[in-house]
Amino acid sequence: MDIDYLNGQIENIRTKVNIEKGKLEIIEESLKNTEAELAEKRKYEDLLTKVVILFQKTARYARDQSKRQIEDIVSKCLQFIFETDIEFLIELSEKRSVPNAEFLVKSSYDEGYSVVTKPEISRGGGVVDIISIALRIAFIQIHKPEIEGPLILDEPGKHVSDDYIFNLGEFLNKSSSLFNRQIIMVTHNKHLAQICDKSYSVEIKNGISQVSLSSNDTRAGENKRII
């Protein structure tokens, strides 16, 4: 048999193998992204579940008070960051005498109409991310007994566009001061890192993680509010 023919066949097989490897890599990357997205949605669902449980454990008057407080905090957060007429709404209902809550976003437009949708299908700009942050703050602040300790955030505003990330940083700063609560967060966003009183940079060099401190604090002697 012609050796050139065999080499050609081998090369064709190699090409097909490489193509299939490429397809496999694409599928694996897609699976990785899907799993990460699913994990985020599970975290958001867990947060909403905790808020619902809060309503279920409180009496009607306290429930209404908590509802208004949460709506107010989250709405102000959304309005501060997106600089538009947007409200967070909680619709309470009862199923077999058990309180249930549905979470909605109401967007009002200059043309004189409003649209009410679920947060996950509301307009872009990371609305769900912002609601998640605001709900955590609201939940901690109104919880009885009082929850002490810092607020820990993992990649806050991950899906918030650059147009609004500065506002998010300002909101976190103001929230830390207003509620007198330290915020500790992990972020890849440089702006959010810069608004912190103290930030640590972690870089991998030659397979080794190297941690360096870059202090943004100009208020020597004061407590660090955001890290």
C-alpha positions in Angstrom: 0.0 0.0 0.0 1.2 3.5 -0.8 2.9 5.1 2.2 1.8 8.6 1.1 -1.8 7.4 1.0 -1.4 6.0 4.6 0.2 9.3 5.8 -2.7 11.2 4.2 -5.3 9.0 6.0 -3.5 9.5 9.3 -3.4 13.2 8.8 -7.2 13.2 8.0 -7.8 11.3 11.2 -5.7 13.7 13.2 -7.6 16.6 11.7 -11.0 15.0 12.7 -9.7 14.2 16.2 -8.6 17.9 16.6 -12.0 19.1 15.4 -13.8 16.8 17.9 -11.4 18.0 20.6 -12.3 21.6 19.8 -16.0 20.7 19.9 -15.5 19.0 23.3 -13.7 22.1 24.7 -16.6 24.3 23.5 -19.1 22.0 25.2 -17.1 21.8 28.4 -16.8 25.7 28.5 -20.5 26.0 27.9 -21.2 23.5 30.7 -18.9 25.4 33.0 -20.7 28.7 32.3 -24.1 27.1 32.7 -23.1 25.6 36.0 -21.9 29.0 37.2 -25.1 30.6 36.1 -27.1 27.9 37.9 -25.1 28.4 41.1 -25.9 32.2 41.0 -29.6 31.6 40.4 -29.6 29.1 43.3 -28.0 31.7 45.6 -30.7 34.3 44.5 -33.5 31.8 45.1 -32.1 30.9 48.5 -32.1 34.6 49.4 -35.7 35.1 48.3 -36.7 32.0 50.3 -35.2 33.5 53.4 -37.2 36.7 52.9 -40.4 34.6 52.4 -39.6 32.7 55.7 -39.2 36.0 57.4 -42.8 37.0 56.4 -44.1 33.6 57.4 -42.7 33.9 60.9 -44.1 37.3 61.7 -47.6 38.4 62.6 -49.7 40.3 60.1 -48.8 43.8 61.4 -45.1 43.0 61.7 -45.3 41.4 58.2 -46.7 44.5 56.7 -44.1 46.7 58.4 -41.3 44.4 57.2 -42.8 44.4 53.7 -42.7 48.2 53.5 -39.2 48.4 54.9 -37.8 45.9 52.4 -39.7 47.6 49.5 -38.4 51.0 50.6 -34.7 49.9 51.0 -34.6 48.0 47.7 -36.5 50.6 45.8 -34.1 53.4 47.0 -31.2 51.2 46.1 -32.5 50.6 42.5 -33.3 54.3 42.1 -29.9 55.4 43.4 -28.0 53.1 41.1 -30.0 53.3 37.9 -31.1 56.9 38.4 -34.6 56.2 37.1 -38.2 55.7 38.3 -38.1 52.1 39.4 -39.7 50.4 42.3 -39.4 47.0 44.1 -42.7 45.5 45.0 -43.7 42.5 47.2 -47.1 41.0 46.7 -48.2 39.0 49.7 -50.8 36.2 49.5 -51.8 33.2 51.5 -52.1 29.6 50.5 -53.7 27.4 53.1 -53.1 30.1 55.7 -49.4 30.2 54.9 -48.1 33.6 53.7 -46.4 33.6 50.3 -44.5 36.5 48.6 -44.0 37.3 45.0 -41.2 39.8 44.1 -41.7 42.3 41.2 -40.1 45.3 39.7 -42.2 48.3 38.5 -40.6 50.5 35.9 -42.2 53.8 35.0 -41.4 55.7 31.8 -41.6 59.3 30.7 -44.3 58.4 28.2 -46.7 57.9 31.1 -46.9 54.1 31.4 -45.5 51.6 33.8 -44.4 48.0 33.3 -44.4 45.4 36.2 -42.3 42.3 35.7 -40.3 39.7 37.6 -36.8 40.9 38.5 -35.1 38.3 36.3 -36.9 39.5 33.2 -36.7 43.2 34.0 -34.6 45.7 32.0 -30.9 45.1 31.8 -28.1 46.6 33.9 -27.9 43.8 36.4 -31.2 44.5 38.1 -31.2 41.0 39.8 -27.6 41.6 41.1 -28.7 45.0 42.6 -31.9 43.5 44.2 -29.8 40.7 45.7 -27.5 43.1 47.4 -30.3 45.4 48.6 -32.3 42.4 49.9 -29.3 41.2 51.9 -28.9 44.6 53.4 -32.6 44.9 54.1 -32.9 41.4 55.6 -29.9 42.0 57.9 -31.2 45.4 59.1 -34.8 44.4 59.9 -34.0 40.9 61.3 -35.0 40.4 64.9 -32.9 39.5 66.9 -30.3 41.8 65.4 -27.7 40.2 63.2 -24.2 41.5 64.1 -21.0 41.3 62.1 -19.9 42.4 58.6 -21.8 42.1 55.4 -19.9 39.7 53.1 -20.4 40.0 49.3 -19.1 37.7 46.6 -18.6 39.5 43.3 -21.3 42.1 43.9 -22.7 43.7 40.7 -21.0 41.0 38.6 -23.6 41.6 35.8 -24.0 45.4 36.4 -22.8 47.3 33.4 -20.0 49.9 33.5 -22.6 52.7 33.2 -23.8 51.9 36.7 -20.9 50.3 38.6 -19.7 53.7 40.0 -23.2 54.2 41.5 -23.0 50.8 43.0 -19.7 51.6 44.7 -21.2 54.8 46.1 -24.3 52.9 47.3 -22.1 50.4 49.2 -20.1 53.2 50.7 -23.2 55.1 51.9 -24.8 51.9 53.2 -21.7 51.0 55.2 -21.8 54.4 56.9 -25.6 54.6 57.3 -26.0 51.2 58.9 -22.6 51.3 60.7 -21.7 47.9 59.2 -18.4 46.8 57.7 -18.5 45.4 54.2 -16.1 42.7 53.1 -16.3 41.8 49.4 -14.5 39.7 46.8 -14.4 41.4 43.4 -12.6 41.5 40.0 -14.0 45.0 39.4 -11.2 47.6 39.8 -13.5 50.4 40.6 -15.2 48.6 43.4 -11.7 47.7 44.7 -10.7 51.4 44.6 -13.7 52.6 46.7 -12.7 50.3 49.6 -10.8 51.6 52.6 -8.4 48.7 52.3 -8.0 46.2 49.4 -5.9 43.1 48.8 -4.8 42.1 45.3 -4.3 38.4 44.6 -2.3 37.4 41.6 -1.1 34.0 40.4 2.6 33.9 39.3 4.2 30.7 38.3 1.3 28.8 39.9 1.7 30.6 43.2 -0.9 33.0 44.7 0.7 36.3 45.7 -1.2 38.7 47.9 -0.4 42.4 48.1 -2.0 45.2 50.1 -3.0 48.4 48.4 -4.5 50.8 50.9 -7.0 53.4 49.7 -7.5 54.8 53.2 -6.8 58.5 53.8 -8.5 58.5 57.2 -5.7 57.2 59.5 -6.8 55.8 62.8 -10.4 55.2 61.8 -12.1 51.8 61.5 -12.0 50.2 58.1 -15.6 50.1 56.7 -15.2 48.4 53.4 -12.5 45.8 52.5 
